[in-house]
Amino acid sequence: MNVVTEQTKLTHDPQTLFNHYLGANVVYAFHQIGLFDIVSNPKVSITEIARKTGSEIGRLQALLQAGEILGYVNRYQDDFIQLSLLGEEMRKQIGYFIWSVGAYGDMLRRLGDLHTGEQGTSGLRDEGKVALGSDLMNSDLLENLLREILDSIPFQSICDFGCGNGRKLINMLKRYPERRGIGIDISSDAIVLAQQNIKQHGLSERAALLHANILDINASHKDMELLNEVEVVTSFMMLHDLFNIPEIRETLFDRLRNVFPKVKYFLISDTLQTPISYMKEKLPIFNVGFELVHAFMDVNIPTKEEYDLAFQKAGLTIEQCIPFGPTSTYLYVLKT
Ligand SMILES: C[S@@+](CC[C@H](N)C(=O)[O-])C[C@H]1O[C@@H](n2cnc3c(N)ncnc32)[C@H](O)[C@@H]1O
């Protein structure tokens, strides 16, 4: 019997897999050198690309040639390059490649070294790239939803915990000019990025950043005066990390209410566990990799049923649960 099923043969024969692996790395390199911004429209000469990217010409030629063969760029009159339709699609979905190649590439390459559990995974993911990749994944979809929801909620102060590079907080503050915002993140890389972004957008007066583990903040925290004012608390793509700590799971929202005593709404987005049968059939972008790396970091991705139950047990009303973006990804609107 042939051990390769028809389904896997279609999507995963070794030749395709090899070239897709290469393609993901080429797409990520395009992003790293800023090529997507340079070669969109109109056509640009290779010499001009080399000048703008600071690339050594021979290596740039090799990278562009691989991109051309794989279909991401078109070449005209030997020396002119333009992004193809497929390349444009890669640019739109770049968050997934920043996440897989940039943030988790080292860990994914070392799965075979890590399988015994003797070696930890710390240092094998790039926190800054996790923040950037997560930020760029379907950010337009999420931000449209957020606008619709926040437009109808009166609030003066908002806090985003696990704020990553701060972009979502920044966009919310730009839309609501008189309001104040706080970003909290445990990662110093993320806080540095958020600081730069907030300064760049001229929001330093209205935005504060706390470099902290949200679980370590309590009523005696030095910034409690600021936290006391928060009426809307957001958290995007990180609640699974907290939910996974068994000893705080039951009391997580009591803790958060202590940190934010005036909170009226929690807006939580996250990617949750996807049934294996669905993943085998549809092979969606993201979910298989998301669950795999989290399993290696000993983080069990919760199911939607577990989230629904936890929110209800915490006395929160699920006003809305809106699917968006990758499979099993939702935005919850929770009223306290
Ligand atoms: C997947 S990233 C998402 C970043 C951002 N929310 C976004 O959607 O673009 C998760 C973020 O949560 C942060 N984080 C994880 N655990 C945290 C904790 N206990 N306290 C504060 N931040 C935490 C990480 O450092 C990381 O920046």
The ligand as an SDF file (V2000), in Angstrom:
LIG
                    3D

 27 29  0  0  0  0  0  0  0  0999 V2000
    1.6420   37.0130   20.3740 C   0  0  0  0  0  0  0  0  0  0  0  0
    2.2080   38.5130   21.0200 S   0  0  0  0  0  0  0  0  0  0  0  0
    0.8400   39.5930   20.6300 C   0  0  0  0  0  0  0  0  0  0  0  0
    1.2320   41.0470   20.6350 C   0  0  0  0  0  0  0  0  0  0  0  0
    0.0850   42.0300   20.3710 C   0  0  0  0  0  0  0  0  0  0  0  0
   -0.9710   41.8820   21.3710 N   0  0  0  0  0  0  0  0  0  0  0  0
   -0.4830   41.8810   18.9790 C   0  0  0  0  0  0  0  0  0  0  0  0
   -1.5730   41.3250   18.8150 O   0  0  0  0  0  0  0  0  0  0  0  0
    0.1600   42.3280   18.0210 O   0  0  0  0  0  0  0  0  0  0  0  0
    1.9450   38.2580   22.7810 C   0  0  0  0  0  0  0  0  0  0  0  0
    2.5280   39.3810   23.6020 C   0  0  0  0  0  0  0  0  0  0  0  0
    2.1370   39.1860   24.9640 O   0  0  0  0  0  0  0  0  0  0  0  0
    3.2520   39.4390   25.8030 C   0  0  0  0  0  0  0  0  0  0  0  0
    3.0360   38.7260   27.0830 N   0  0  0  0  0  0  0  0  0  0  0  0
    2.9980   37.3790   27.2620 C   0  0  0  0  0  0  0  0  0  0  0  0
    2.7750   37.0890   28.5550 N   0  0  0  0  0  0  0  0  0  0  0  0
    2.6450   38.2780   29.2160 C   0  0  0  0  0  0  0  0  0  0  0  0
    2.4110   38.6380   30.5800 C   0  0  0  0  0  0  0  0  0  0  0  0
    2.2580   37.7010   31.5170 N   0  0  0  0  0  0  0  0  0  0  0  0
    2.3370   39.9520   30.9040 N   0  0  0  0  0  0  0  0  0  0  0  0
    2.4970   40.8910   29.9500 C   0  0  0  0  0  0  0  0  0  0  0  0
    2.7410   40.6160   28.6290 N   0  0  0  0  0  0  0  0  0  0  0  0
    2.8050   39.3200   28.2670 C   0  0  0  0  0  0  0  0  0  0  0  0
    4.4380   38.9520   24.9830 C   0  0  0  0  0  0  0  0  0  0  0  0
    5.6510   39.4990   25.4090 O   0  0  0  0  0  0  0  0  0  0  0  0
    4.0440   39.4010   23.5670 C   0  0  0  0  0  0  0  0  0  0  0  0
    4.4950   40.6980   23.2720 O   0  0  0  0  0  0  0  0  0  0  0  0
  1  2  1  0
  2  3  1  0
  2 10  1  0
  3  4  1  0
  4  5  1  0
  5  6  1  0
  5  7  1  0
  7  8  2  0
  7  9  1  0
 10 11  1  0
 11 12  1  0
 11 26  1  0
 12 13  1  0
 13 14  1  0
 13 24  1  0
 14 15  1  0
 14 23  1  0
 15 16  2  0
 16 17  1  0
 17 18  1  0
 17 23  2  0
 18 19  1  0
 18 20  2  0
 20 21  1  0
 21 22  2  0
 22 23  1  0
 24 25  1  0
 24 26  1  0
 26 27  1  0
M  CHG  2   2   1   9  -1
M  END
$$$$
